[in-house]
Amino acid sequence: MARRKKLSRSNIRHLITKMNPRSPISEQYRTIRTNLQFAAVDEELKTMMVTSSGPSEGKSSTVANMAIVFAQQGKSVLLIDGDMRKPTLHYTFRMDNRFGLSNVLVGEKSLGESVVQSDVPNLDLLSCGPIPPNPSELLGSKAMERMLEEASGRYDLVIFDTPPVLAVTDAQILANLCDGALMVVRSKQTEYEAAQKAKELLQPAKAKLLGVVLNDLEQKKGHYYYYGTN
């Protein structure tokens, strides 16, 4: 297996759970982590996806910070940019995106060659790679199943950042491959009907809808709040 490139601290964008782990917002992320573990108490949560109903709801920031708090707990975590249309992971962590998930799925690179070690202990990253012309087909391919099986064997938790549910079918495809799904909505922006429709689209999938993160409720109460779907 090729040696993974290690990112320097200066290359990582400001992430609250890394830069200020004692802040109230970081504590909210740890609360979400705890609630997720309780929600999946009967089944081991090995693979999880984070999505939203529409764009600009804070999904990518949420998934990055969630990956960090799980890694801070001592779990080995792989964060994958599953948004092969508008990827953001390489911007968030200031990493190279010449190789990534798309290269692995078409057989150009192995998983080991494409994974990047972050400077957050226990957290590895897999960017999107070159944007393919057929994201849905790649995500639903046998190659994706094989990659996920390999990743699940190497890591305690694999987390996907996926496109919004109402925009394309990619999130629904990944929901059929993952153990659980978490949806992000933004206070005073996400319409109730849109969130309800997204929930309905995810329900037929194999993944258990673990809950919802309500983003930017009120700053004085913290930026994030978690509640279950039951």
Residue pairs with C-beta under 8 A, 6 or more apart in sequence:
1 110
1 112
1 113
2 110
2 112
2 113
4 112
4 115
4 116
4 117
4 124
5 96
5 116
5 117
6 116
6 117
6 119
7 93
7 94
7 95
7 116
7 117
7 118
7 119
8 119
9 119
11 93
11 94
11 95
11 119
12 18
12 93
12 94
12 118
12 119
12 120
13 91
13 92
13 93
13 94
15 64
15 65
15 68
15 92
16 23
16 25
16 26
16 29
16 65
17 25
17 26
17 29
17 65
17 68
17 69
17 72
18 68
18 120
20 26
21 72
24 222
25 222
25 223
25 224
26 65
26 69
27 222
28 222
28 223
28 224
28 225
28 226
29 65
29 66
29 68
29 69
29 224
30 69
31 226
32 66
32 69
32 211
32 213
32 224
32 226
33 66
33 69
33 70
33 73
35 211
35 226
35 228
36 45
36 48
36 180
36 182
36 210
36 211
37 45
39 180
39 208
39 210
39 211
39 228
40 179
40 180
40 208
40 210
43 179
43 208
44 179
45 157
45 179
45 180
45 210
46 152
46 156
46 157
46 158
46 179
47 148
47 152
47 157
47 158
47 159
47 160
47 177
47 178
47 179
47 180
48 157
48 158
48 159
48 160
48 178
48 179
48 180
48 181
48 182
48 210
49 82
49 159
49 160
49 161
49 162
49 171
49 174
49 175
49 178
49 180
49 181
49 182
49 207
50 59
50 62
50 63
50 66
50 159
50 160
50 161
50 162
50 181
50 182
50 183
50 184
51 59
51 162
51 163
51 164
51 165
51 171
51 175
51 181
51 182
51 183
51 184
51 198
51 202
52 58
52 59
52 164
52 165
52 183
52 184
52 185
52 190
52 198
53 164
53 165
53 166
53 183
53 185
53 190
53 194
53 195
53 197
53 198
54 164
54 166
54 167
54 190
54 194
55 86
55 164
55 167
56 186
56 189
57 164
57 184
57 185
57 186
57 189
57 190
57 215
58 184
58 186
58 213
58 215
58 216
59 161
59 164
59 184
60 83
60 88
60 89
60 92
60 161
61 92
62 184
62 213
62 215
62 224
63 79
63 159
63 160
63 161
64 79
64 89
64 92
64 93
64 161
66 159
66 182
67 77
67 79
67 123
67 159
68 120
68 123
70 77
70 157
70 159
71 77
71 120
71 121
71 122
71 123
72 120
72 121
72 122
74 122
75 122
75 155
75 156
75 157
76 122
76 124
76 154
76 155
76 156
76 157
77 122
77 123
77 124
77 155
77 156
77 157
77 158
77 159
78 115
78 124
78 125
78 126
78 151
78 154
78 155
78 157
78 158
78 159
79 89
79 123
79 124
79 125
79 126
79 159
79 161
80 89
80 101
80 125
80 126
80 151
80 158
80 159
80 160
80 161
81 87
81 88
81 89
81 90
81 100
81 101
81 126
81 127
81 128
81 161
82 101
82 128
82 139
82 160
82 161
82 162
82 163
82 170
82 174
83 128
83 161
83 162
83 163
83 170
84 101
84 102
84 128
84 131
84 132
84 135
84 138
84 139
84 163
84 170
85 131
85 135
85 163
85 168
85 170
86 163
87 97
87 100
87 127
87 128
87 131
88 161
89 95
89 125
89 126
89 127
89 128
89 161
90 96
90 97
90 100
90 127
90 128
93 116
93 118
93 125
95 116
95 125
95 127
96 116
96 127
97 127
97 128
97 129
97 130
98 129
98 130
99 108
99 109
99 113
99 114
99 127
99 129
100 114
100 126
100 127
100 128
100 129
100 130
101 114
101 126
101 127
101 128
101 129
101 147
102 128
102 129
102 130
102 131
102 132
102 138
103 109
103 114
103 129
103 130
104 110
104 111
104 114
104 126
104 129
104 143
104 147
105 132
105 138
105 141
105 143
105 144
105 147
106 132
106 138
106 143
107 143
111 126
111 147
111 150
111 151
111 154
114 126
114 129
115 124
115 125
115 126
116 124
116 125
116 126
116 127
117 124
117 125
118 124
118 125
124 155
132 138
135 168
135 170
136 168
136 169
136 170
136 173
138 144
139 170
139 173
139 174
140 173
144 177
145 177
148 158
148 177
151 158
152 158
160 174
160 178
162 170
162 171
162 174
163 170
163 171
164 171
164 198
165 171
165 172
165 183
165 197
165 198
165 201
165 202
166 194
166 197
166 198
166 201
171 181
171 201
171 202
172 201
172 202
172 205
174 207
175 181
175 202
175 205
175 206
175 207
176 205
176 206
176 207
177 206
177 207
178 206
178 207
179 207
179 208
180 207
180 208
180 209
180 210
181 202
181 205
181 207
181 208
181 209
181 210
182 210
182 211
182 212
182 213
183 195
183 198
183 199
183 202
183 209
183 211
183 212
183 213
184 212
184 213
184 215
185 195
185 212
185 213
185 214
185 215
186 214
186 215
186 216
187 214
187 215
187 216
187 217
187 218
188 216
189 216
195 212
199 209
199 229
202 209
203 209
209 229
210 228
210 229
211 226
211 227
211 228
211 229
212 226
212 227
212 228
212 229
213 224
213 225
213 226
214 224
214 225
214 226
214 227
215 223
215 224
216 223
216 224
217 223
217 224
217 225
